[in-house]
Amino acid sequence: MKRLTDFIEKQSFGVCNAVGNRLGFSSSSVRLSFVYASFFTFGSPIVLYFALAFWMNVRRAMRQQRSTVWDL
């Protein structure tokens, strides 16, 4: 089950894992809260999820692109 969860988390941008690590919660509780919030609000947290995924990919690309100030 752990391998399946890790695979799904890597394929789905890792947003829940990053939010859980940043806030000090387990990623499974963040995922569960996200699913419940999506059902109760008719899917509107999905927009927030994609915005966070986009921001995480932009930050990752910026870090990989330049590692130091002198790499201009």
C-alpha positions as CSV (number, residue, x, y, z in Angstrom):
1,M,0.0,0.0,0.0
2,K,2.9,2.4,0.8
3,R,4.4,1.9,-2.7
4,L,1.0,2.6,-4.3
5,T,0.6,5.8,-2.2
6,D,4.1,7.0,-3.1
7,F,3.5,6.3,-6.8
8,I,0.2,8.2,-6.8
9,E,1.7,11.1,-4.8
10,K,4.6,11.5,-7.3
11,Q,2.3,11.3,-10.3
12,S,-0.1,13.9,-8.7
13,F,2.4,16.7,-8.2
14,G,3.1,15.9,-4.5
15,V,1.0,18.8,-3.3
16,C,-0.6,17.0,-0.3
17,N,2.8,15.8,0.8
18,A,4.3,19.2,0.6
19,V,1.4,20.9,2.4
20,G,1.6,18.2,5.1
21,N,5.3,18.6,5.6
22,R,5.1,22.4,5.7
23,L,2.2,22.4,8.2
24,G,3.4,19.5,10.3
25,F,0.5,17.1,9.4
26,S,0.7,13.7,7.9
27,S,0.1,13.7,4.1
28,S,-2.7,11.1,4.5
29,S,-4.7,13.4,6.7
30,V,-4.2,16.3,4.2
31,R,-5.4,14.0,1.4
32,L,-8.4,12.9,3.4
33,S,-9.3,16.5,4.3
34,F,-8.9,17.6,0.6
35,V,-11.2,14.8,-0.5
36,Y,-13.8,15.7,2.1
37,A,-13.6,19.4,1.2
38,S,-14.0,18.6,-2.5
39,F,-17.1,16.6,-1.8
40,F,-18.7,19.3,0.4
41,T,-17.8,22.2,-1.8
42,F,-18.5,20.5,-5.2
43,G,-14.9,20.3,-6.3
44,S,-13.8,23.9,-5.8
45,P,-10.6,22.9,-3.9
46,I,-9.4,21.3,-7.1
47,V,-8.6,24.8,-8.4
48,L,-6.5,25.5,-5.3
49,Y,-4.8,22.1,-5.8
50,F,-3.8,22.9,-9.4
51,A,-2.6,26.4,-8.4
52,L,-0.4,24.9,-5.7
53,A,0.9,22.2,-8.2
54,F,1.7,25.0,-10.7
55,W,3.6,27.0,-8.1
56,M,5.5,24.0,-6.9
57,N,6.6,23.2,-10.5
58,V,7.7,26.8,-11.1
59,R,9.7,26.8,-7.9
60,R,11.3,23.5,-8.9
61,A,12.2,24.7,-12.3
62,M,13.7,27.9,-11.0
63,R,15.9,26.0,-8.5
64,Q,17.1,23.6,-11.3
65,Q,17.7,26.4,-13.8
66,R,20.1,28.5,-11.6
67,S,21.9,27.0,-8.7
68,T,24.0,30.1,-7.8
69,V,23.9,33.8,-8.3
70,W,26.9,33.6,-10.6
71,D,25.2,31.4,-13.1
72,L,23.9,34.2,-15.3
